[in-house]
Amino acid sequence: MPGHRIFATPFASIYPHYVAKAERKGHTRGEVDTVIGWLTGYDEAGLERAVADEVDLETFFADAPAMTPNAALIKGTICGYKVQEIEDPLMQKIRWIDLLVDEVARGKKMSSILRGGDAA
């Protein structure tokens, strides 16, 4: 059974939307990079490479250097779905990023967004 079409979407086509959403609300690309890095383990160079190479979301997560062990602490609703109840592991990871970026845009404290952890 093939996966959802979002899985084949290049990270490079979504990332600018994350940054724009944060910037519209007075936040920065750096904050977006921090939460993505915390979740996935990507550093700035790794994110830039993923964008430049136009890796799809499935590859982006498969190649993630180190998914945070605190990802299970990410709870909330995004697009009408509770992220903690999403059964497909890849879709859940995608929605985790969506939720984290929403929290940045809403101005939530970084320590709360990172679920009490520090950015790597």
C-alpha positions as CSV (number, residue, x, y, z in Angstrom):
1,M,0.0,0.0,0.0
2,P,1.6,3.3,-1.0
3,G,2.0,6.0,1.6
4,H,0.3,9.4,1.7
5,R,1.4,11.8,-1.1
6,I,2.9,14.2,1.5
7,F,5.6,11.6,2.1
8,A,7.1,12.2,-1.4
9,T,6.9,16.0,-1.0
10,P,10.3,17.7,-0.9
11,F,11.2,19.1,2.5
12,A,12.5,22.1,0.5
13,S,8.9,22.9,-0.6
14,I,7.6,23.0,2.9
15,Y,10.4,24.5,4.9
16,P,10.0,28.1,3.4
17,H,6.3,27.9,4.6
18,Y,7.4,27.1,8.1
19,V,9.8,30.0,8.1
20,A,7.3,32.4,6.6
21,K,4.7,31.4,9.2
22,A,7.1,32.2,12.1
23,E,8.3,35.4,10.5
24,R,4.7,36.7,9.9
25,K,4.2,36.4,13.7
26,G,7.5,38.2,14.5
27,H,9.7,35.1,15.0
28,T,12.8,33.9,13.2
29,R,14.1,31.2,10.9
30,G,16.6,30.5,13.7
31,E,13.7,29.6,16.0
32,V,12.2,27.3,13.4
33,D,15.6,25.7,12.8
34,T,16.0,25.2,16.6
35,V,12.8,23.2,17.0
36,I,13.4,21.2,13.8
37,G,17.0,20.5,15.0
38,W,15.7,19.5,18.5
39,L,13.2,17.1,17.0
40,T,15.4,15.5,14.3
41,G,19.0,16.2,15.2
42,Y,19.7,18.2,12.0
43,D,22.2,21.0,12.4
44,E,22.1,24.1,10.2
45,A,24.3,22.5,7.6
46,G,22.2,19.4,7.6
47,L,19.0,21.4,7.1
48,E,20.6,23.4,4.3
49,R,21.7,20.2,2.6
50,A,18.2,18.7,2.9
51,V,16.7,21.8,1.3
52,A,19.4,22.0,-1.4
53,D,19.1,18.2,-2.2
54,E,15.3,18.5,-2.2
55,V,15.0,15.3,-0.2
56,D,11.4,14.1,0.3
57,L,9.9,14.0,3.7
58,E,10.3,10.3,4.0
59,T,14.0,10.6,3.3
60,F,14.3,13.7,5.5
61,F,13.1,11.7,8.5
62,A,14.8,8.4,7.6
63,D,18.1,10.3,7.4
64,A,17.5,12.3,10.6
65,P,20.7,12.2,12.6
66,A,19.0,11.8,16.0
67,M,15.3,12.0,16.7
68,T,14.8,13.3,20.2
69,P,13.7,10.7,22.8
70,N,11.3,13.4,24.1
71,A,9.2,13.4,21.0
72,A,6.5,11.4,22.8
73,L,6.0,14.5,25.0
74,I,4.7,16.4,22.0
75,K,1.0,16.6,22.4
76,G,-1.6,18.8,20.8
77,T,-3.9,19.2,17.9
78,I,-2.8,20.2,14.4
79,C,-5.2,20.3,11.4
80,G,-7.9,18.7,13.6
81,Y,-5.7,15.7,14.6
82,K,-4.2,15.0,18.0
83,V,-0.6,14.3,17.1
84,Q,-0.3,11.8,19.9
85,E,-3.0,9.6,18.3
86,I,-1.7,9.6,14.8
87,E,-0.9,5.9,14.0
88,D,1.4,6.3,11.0
89,P,4.9,7.0,12.4
90,L,6.0,9.1,9.4
91,M,2.8,11.2,9.4
92,Q,3.2,11.7,13.1
93,K,6.7,13.0,12.7
94,I,5.5,15.4,10.0
95,R,2.7,16.6,12.2
96,W,5.1,17.0,15.1
97,I,7.1,19.6,13.1
98,D,3.9,21.3,12.1
99,L,2.9,21.6,15.7
100,L,6.3,22.8,16.9
101,V,6.4,25.5,14.2
102,D,2.9,26.6,15.2
103,E,4.1,26.9,18.8
104,V,7.0,29.0,17.6
105,A,4.6,31.2,15.6
106,R,2.3,31.6,18.6
107,G,5.2,32.8,20.8
108,K,5.3,29.9,23.2
109,K,8.5,29.8,25.3
110,M,11.3,27.8,23.7
111,S,11.8,25.8,26.9
112,S,8.1,24.7,26.6
113,I,8.3,23.9,22.9
114,L,11.4,21.8,23.5
115,R,9.5,20.0,26.3
116,G,11.9,21.1,29.0
117,G,14.9,20.1,26.9
118,D,17.7,22.1,25.4
119,A,18.3,22.7,21.7
120,A,21.2,20.6,20.5
